[in-house]
Amino acid sequence: QVQLVESGGGLVQPGGSLRLSCIVSGRILDLSVTGWYRQAPGKQREMVATLTVGERTMYADSVKGRFTIDRDNYKNTLYLQMNMLKPEDTAVYFCAADPNGTHRWNVWGQGTQVTVAS
């Protein structure tokens, strides 16, 4: 079973940047779709960004133009570059995988906290 381990969260001021990393225990290219989700207190988990093995990306409307998802195939690592952060971006961010491209997101990391506050 592949495992995902996130890092890079923290406290940042509004307008600042953070880069999240997610190390995949196996080959990242064996996973059809990988992505980032987030869950804020009292809210449902929501998709932030996804990346297919064919390098197609999808972003939530709320982060378009500010966040970028990419990966390093040699390091088997998924990234989320977050710029122009807003307080409403505060959440626990999860790395996830849909290994077979069947919309079954059944591999999850433990999450990393991102807090945007002055």
VMD Tcl script that draws the C-alpha trace (Angstrom):
set ca {
  {0.00 0.00 0.00}
  {1.48 3.32 -1.05}
  {1.87 5.92 1.70}
  {1.82 9.71 1.46}
  {3.65 12.01 3.87}
  {3.08 15.75 3.76}
  {5.27 18.53 5.07}
  {5.70 22.26 4.70}
  {2.74 23.65 6.55}
  {2.99 26.47 9.05}
  {1.96 29.97 9.98}
  {2.21 32.66 7.33}
  {0.97 36.22 7.02}
  {-1.67 37.18 4.47}
  {-0.05 37.69 1.09}
  {2.73 35.27 1.93}
  {3.74 31.98 0.36}
  {4.22 28.36 1.38}
  {5.25 25.26 -0.50}
  {3.79 21.95 0.60}
  {5.49 18.67 -0.21}
  {4.12 15.15 -0.32}
  {6.52 12.24 -0.52}
  {5.10 9.10 -2.13}
  {6.47 5.81 -0.81}
  {6.34 4.24 -4.27}
  {6.58 5.58 -7.81}
  {4.46 8.68 -8.18}
  {3.93 7.88 -11.86}
  {2.15 4.67 -10.81}
  {-0.65 6.86 -9.44}
  {-3.06 7.99 -12.13}
  {-4.11 11.12 -10.26}
  {-2.61 12.85 -7.24}
  {-3.76 15.97 -5.58}
  {-4.28 18.24 -2.62}
  {-7.42 18.61 -0.57}
  {-8.06 20.82 2.44}
  {-10.43 20.94 5.36}
  {-11.11 24.05 7.39}
  {-12.69 23.89 10.85}
  {-16.41 23.21 10.60}
  {-16.26 22.74 6.85}
  {-16.24 19.79 4.50}
  {-13.05 18.61 2.88}
  {-12.63 20.20 -0.55}
  {-10.45 19.64 -3.57}
  {-7.70 22.20 -4.00}
  {-5.73 20.92 -6.99}
  {-5.17 17.69 -8.89}
  {-2.54 16.47 -11.32}
  {-2.85 13.48 -13.64}
  {0.01 11.26 -14.71}
  {-0.42 12.95 -18.10}
  {0.18 16.32 -16.41}
  {-3.35 17.65 -16.70}
  {-4.17 19.93 -13.81}
  {-7.38 21.06 -12.16}
  {-7.81 23.77 -9.56}
  {-10.56 24.95 -7.29}
  {-11.85 28.34 -8.42}
  {-10.81 29.85 -5.10}
  {-7.11 29.11 -5.69}
  {-6.74 29.58 -9.45}
  {-3.91 31.94 -10.26}
  {-2.47 31.65 -6.75}
  {-1.66 27.96 -6.26}
  {0.36 25.64 -8.50}
  {0.52 21.86 -8.31}
  {3.51 20.04 -9.71}
  {5.71 17.06 -9.05}
  {9.24 15.75 -9.21}
  {9.11 12.28 -10.76}
  {12.64 11.41 -9.66}
  {11.97 12.36 -6.06}
  {8.46 10.84 -6.13}
  {7.23 14.04 -4.57}
  {4.11 16.11 -5.16}
  {4.15 19.83 -4.42}
  {1.68 22.62 -3.87}
  {3.08 26.11 -4.26}
  {0.75 28.55 -2.53}
  {1.16 32.26 -3.19}
  {-0.86 35.30 -2.16}
  {-2.28 33.37 0.76}
  {-5.48 34.56 2.37}
  {-6.93 33.90 5.82}
  {-9.61 31.77 4.17}
  {-6.87 29.40 2.98}
  {-6.37 28.34 6.59}
  {-7.01 24.60 6.79}
  {-5.44 21.21 7.16}
  {-4.04 20.27 3.77}
  {-4.04 16.64 2.70}
  {-2.14 14.93 -0.05}
  {-4.23 12.25 -1.74}
  {-4.20 9.79 -4.61}
  {-6.71 8.24 -6.97}
  {-4.40 5.40 -8.03}
  {-6.47 4.02 -10.89}
  {-8.12 7.18 -12.16}
  {-11.55 5.96 -11.11}
  {-12.42 8.93 -8.89}
  {-11.78 6.81 -5.82}
  {-9.49 8.90 -3.67}
  {-8.51 6.10 -1.33}
  {-4.95 7.00 -0.39}
  {-4.45 9.88 2.03}
  {-1.68 11.50 3.95}
  {-1.96 12.57 7.56}
  {-2.36 16.27 6.73}
  {-0.38 19.39 7.43}
  {-1.75 22.55 9.04}
  {-1.62 25.84 7.14}
  {-2.58 28.95 9.07}
  {-2.78 32.35 7.41}
  {-2.96 35.13 9.96}
  {-1.33 38.45 10.76}
}
mol new
graphics top color blue
foreach p $ca { graphics top sphere $p radius 0.5 }
foreach p [lrange $ca 0 end-1] q [lrange $ca 1 end] { graphics top cylinder $p $q radius 0.2 }
display resetview
